[in-house]
């Protein structure tokens, strides 16, 4: 519920509301990538860009497959003029969003077509999500 409130405030651009909402988060939020992404967004709005980058990096460390964190990170990196890193983060986010839409649009994951599977695979490779990548590669080898 709190995450939804925070996301609504972010979408509305209400940075002033975030500190109070983030204070309401339980101790469990420290291991929730979304709350680190929210902190990163807030810190970027407050022009604390180095701290914002650290928050986004923590978010990605906790969940490499959260494309929204990669997108936020790319915006922060652009602000820091780290263009090469920003382009990579942006590409990860782009493939993540495409992959998410492809998978969520299915009634059954086994219906995933080759092109969409390629987007999912590319996203996982770009995000360097090793556990997910190894699981997919094992599955592909077992299907041959």
Buried (B, 14 or more C-beta within 10 A) or exposed (E): EBBEEBBEBBEEEEBEBBEEBBEEBEEEBEEBBBBBBBBBBBBBBBEBBEBBBBBBBBBBEBBBBBBBBBBBBBBBBBBBEBEEBBEBBBBBBBBBBBBBEBBEEEEEEEEBEEEBBBBBBBBBBBBEBEEBBEEBEEEEEEEE
